[in-house]
Amino acid sequence: MYEKQYPHEGAILPGQMEEKSNYGPLAEKILQQAIFQFQKQKLMEKIDEALMTRNKPLFLELSAQYNELLKKHGA
């Protein structure tokens, strides 16, 4: 019954694809920033844990990863 009331719902109409594609770069940038923040937070937590357990080799490894992440994202 629903399909009969709205037969064209979800259909792509001419001109819609152009409108949606304008959001692509912005959405990608937002996702990249979210992933960066997540990875940064997780590394910070692991670094804190390595400090608390006095695990110097792990601390140095994680710190290098953290610095590389910051360099990669221009932070």
N, C-alpha and C positions, 0 to 999 in steps of 0.2 A: 504494500500500500504506500509506503514512504517513497519508493522509487517512482510511483505514478504521480505523486504530488510534486516531486522535484527531479524530473528526469535528467536535467543537465548539471546537477550538483556534482562538483568535483571535476567537471569537464574543463579542459584548458581551452580558453577562448583566445582568438587572435589578439595579440598585444599583451597578454598576461605574462608570457615568458620574459619579455623585455623588462617589465616592471619588477619581477621577482629577482632577476639577475643583478639588479642594482644593489641588492643587499648582500650578495655573495662575498665581496671583499671585506665588508664590515663584519659579517658573521665569522669569517675566517680569522680576522684579527682578534675578535672577542674570544674565540675558542683558543687561539694560540696564547693569549694572555692568561686565560684560565688554566691552561695546561702548565704554563710557566709558573704561575703562582702555586699550583698544587705541587709540582716537582720541587720548587724552592722550599716550601713548607716541610715536605717530607725529608729533604736533605737536612734542613735545620734541626728537625727532631732527632734524626740519626746522629748528627754531629753532637748534639746535647747529650745523647745517650753514651756516645763514645767518650765524651769528656767525663761524665759521671763514673764510668767504669774504668777510666784511665787507660783506655785502649789507644795508645798513640798511633800505631800503624793504621788502624781504622780511621782515626781522626784525620790523619794526613790524607788518606785516600778520599774520604768524603769531602774534605775541604777543597781538594783539587777538583772534584766533581762540581762542587758548589761554585767555585770560581769560574770553571768552564761554562756552566749554565748561565751565570751572570754575563760573561763575555759574549756568549752566543746570542743573548737577548738584548745586548746593549744596555744592561742595567748597571 
